[in-house]
Amino acid sequence: MTVKIIGAGLAGAEAAFTLAERGVSVELYDMKPKNFTPAHSDKNFGELVCSNSLKSNDVYGNACGLLKEEMRILGSLTMEAAAKTAVPAGGALAVDREKFAAYITEKLTSHPNIKIVCKEVKTVPDGWCIVATGPLTADALSSDISRICGGQLHFYDASAPIITRESIDFDKAFFGDRYGKGGDDYVNCPLNKDEYEFFVTELLKAERAVLHDFEKREIFEGCMPIEVMASRGKESLRFANFKPVGLKDKDGNRFYAVLQLRKETADGGAYNLVGCQTNLKWGEQKRVFSLIPALKNAEFLRYGVMHRNTFINSPSCLNADFSLKNSPQTFFAGQITGVEGYVESAASGIMAALHLYEKLNGRQPIIPDNTTVTGALTAHISGATENFQPMNANFGILKPLEIHIRDKKQRYAALSERALASIKIYKEVLNN
């Protein structure tokens, strides 16, 4: 039995390696080096396009650092390659990009159970396969993926920042929807005239991230960044994202402008800044949005992003094992599933391969629970949600601790210890 894997980025590389190490015959398809996407240039697989950083190495204080440790426990090729090609970067895990991609390519091309096929795949193949073509999936394959997913395919990612509930100052915010509807569905963050005008001034001064030329028209036509909206006039946000109409606190007070926050998770541990999709650099996002009085001490779980990003509406299309609901031998992995980031994409490749391997051998896949980052990301992409948006690793998506720990450092450490214990048990169950 041969498994076809489409795409040799981090997710596809991890999936191929995970299956091959378990004795499965793999055909790994990638259009390199014959063709390249607009963002790629390295002939090798596992190319890091935007940065050489794989984020924090802090296992007990950073969710991405914790995810990397979970991946090491599960035998990650990405983590092996990173360890071999690391460069000094303080508390972050950064790599020599060329050496990193070359290491992954050598491991894949030299593996006896992997056959490399250099060609563009234009349709999703029949039989056992994993589609891991990433955020820049070629047009022909994108069209076919859209067909088998019922048209539910997004071609850009325009997401607003997400913050923790605990970091909202509720002395300066209040619950409620417009005109008294919706109960506690929204948290409202009011601003007076001076606060609003200062926010807009700083928003317009803030430094923006650079988009590729091929992204600009598509993204800005599809979803207006808050800074672009604000540039149309200082009052423009008050008639859009910060509209105060129909909102008043329990004392009946009305406000000059109001930013609304909406639950991002079912338990209300994380909130989305409604309408604040942005292309600001991450440090600028923290600086500017923290000018809103209720968000002065906001703890950001994920910053807003805007870039070309092909991804499916996973909650409606995928099972928790990363297989298609209407085609159980077809699996997806990587950013196309709605995970955000290099490490998260690689982790999804491992999980898709492990689940496919269980099915291939006539067993029910075992899904890690959401006490682990791996399981929490799985729950995000397969759980029912409105307005599905990609998600990166953060502590806000993990199952809350049974006891409340107010100190953030201690809380994160406790979450990490629990996650590592869970992922070790998960590995033992798989091995048995």
Secondary structure by P-SEA (a helix, b strand, c coil): cbbbbccccaaaaaaaaaaaaabbbbbbbbccccccccccccccccccccccccccccccccaaaaaaaaaaaaccaaaaaaaacccccccccccaaaaaaaaaaaaaaacccbbbbbcccccccccbbbbcccccccaaaaaaaaaaaccccccbbbbcbbbbccccccccbbbbcccccccccbbbbbbcaaaaaaaaaaaaabbbbbbccccaaaaaaccccaaaaaacccccccccccccccccccccccccbbbbbccccccccccccccccccccaaaaaaaaacccccccccccccccccccccccccccccccccccccccccccccccccccaaaaaaaaaaaaaaaaaaaacccbbbbccccaaaaaaaaaccccccbbbbccccccccccccccccaaaaaaaaaaaaaaaaaaaaaaaac
